[in-house]
Amino acid sequence: MIIDIPKHKKLILFDGVCNLCNTSIQYVIKHDKKNLFIFAPLQSNVGQQVIQKFGIDTEKTDSILLYSVESGLKSKSSAALHISKHLGFPNNLLTVFFIVPSFIRDKVYDYIAKNRYKWYGKKESCMIPTKELKAKFLD
């Protein structure tokens, strides 16, 4: 079993050393008015538990993951759109892209994921949340 996550929360797993990913997580935190999301780097114990439980091949899936008790696991563009759905207006307008087939959305997602370190850089280690944000992060 994955670490005990409250039913009303959604866990976002992200690449903790990616600058684009860290900036995206900061954006989600800022716009998460309902305090719905909790976070963990893919490199963390929780991240590794999810990867193992769902048999994710990290060589083929270089992605943000969204896990909830009710909905299970979502990845790539579907995870990003499901996250945006909960961030209020105008972010929730991005859900219009659900009309685009996932294989097309994921091709765009994969292109960005493949180039993210080149375009945005990479940290030496995962970000350390501030005291105020520590409660939103799992190890």
Secondary structure, 3 states (H helix, E strand, C coil): CCCCCCCCCEEEEECCCEHHHHHHHHHHHHHCCCCCEEEEECCCHHHHHHHHHCCCCCCCCCCCEEEECCCEEEEHHHHHHHHHHCCCCCHHHHHHHHHCCHHHHHHHHHHHHHHHHHHHCECCCCCCCCCCCHHHECC
